[in-house]
Amino acid sequence: MKNVAILTAGGIGSRMGQDIPKQFLSVNDKPVIVYTLEVFQNHPEIDEIVVACLDGWEGVLDAYARQFNITKLKKIVKGGEDGQASIRNCLDAIDDGEDKIVVIHDGNRPMLSADIVSNALAGCKKNGNAVVAIPCTEVLMTSEDGKTADGMMDRDKVKRTQTPHVFYLKDILSAHREAEERGLPRSAASCALYEMLGRKVYFVDGSEKNLKLTTVDDIDIFNALLSIKREGWLKDGGEKK
């Protein structure tokens, strides 16, 4: 059974405040999307990569794939009007009658580790799906007006989900179809789609380093993490390579 990585790279990155979409911004002379592609290119359990790409940027992505030798990239699919549609476009593009495991990941999460990918694949094979998540360490307060607190949540019962989200192709496709038939609220997070349908979601451990680049501050943090990586500090906890 093939393991196929699906990367979403269809956003325009409005919160980044840049003319170039965030996934195509260059950091240390390499586009963000290439860092993410390389995670899956170099992972021995990933057979193919499919990317949902922002309309008009497909040629740029293809050129980057050739420049950086991303040989596992097999399809570039047009991104949809939202994240859910982009994922669905990729699922339809690889639906050839054979079941696969799909590893759905944000194209602008370039610091994903190989260990997280491996653990998520193992979790999917064990439980039927796997969603990468980390504990919530902050105090969580609710607010009706957005200005004042009116309650608290038990942070021990809260998870912050990341990507990848890993599913069997037949299962996640059926979830998309059922959600559309029922007219459920749209969500770019496949785990949210599962939860709305009453399907059980299983967690595997993520990492604070598995950062999603959304703002300029995130780019600064990414730069710092890359500097640490170049110096050989690769592991959580600070063990040197």
Secondary structure, DSSP 4 states (H G I P E B T S, - for coil): --EEEEEEE----GGGT-SS-GGG-EETTEEHHHHHHHHHHS-TT--EEEEEE-TT-HHHHHHHHHHTT-TTEEEEEE--SSHHHHHHHHHHHH-SSS--EEEEEETT-TT--HHHHHHHHHHHHHHSEEEEEEE--S-EEE-SSSSS--EEE-GGG-EEEEEEEEEEHHHHHHHHHHHHHHTPPP-S-HHHHHHHTT----EEE--TTS----SHHHHHHHHHHHHHHHTTB-STT--B-
